[in-house]
Amino acid sequence: MKSECILPGNPLEFIRQCVKQQRVLWTYHINMRLKERSISRKAIIESVISYEIIEEYPDDKYFPKSGHISDYDILVITG
């Protein structure tokens, strides 16, 4: 039985609020990606205001995902 995922009405605003309220889970996977790309957590947090969704994967295996871009030195984040 597949459980239904309830998505926020405005995913980008939801992400901004989570970052602003420091409700971010820095997983092993993202920490490795940030290290590979020489991106700091500070860069992620400071660029939150300029996030844009550039691609979406609503039917991904575990939960919906999207790719984001920011104007902080052309920061691109997926996940």
Buried (B, 14 or more C-beta within 10 A) or exposed (E): EEEEEEEEEEBBEEBBEBBEEEEBEEEEEBEEBBEEEEBEEEBBEBBBEEBEEEEEEEEEEEEEBBBBBBEBEEBEBEE
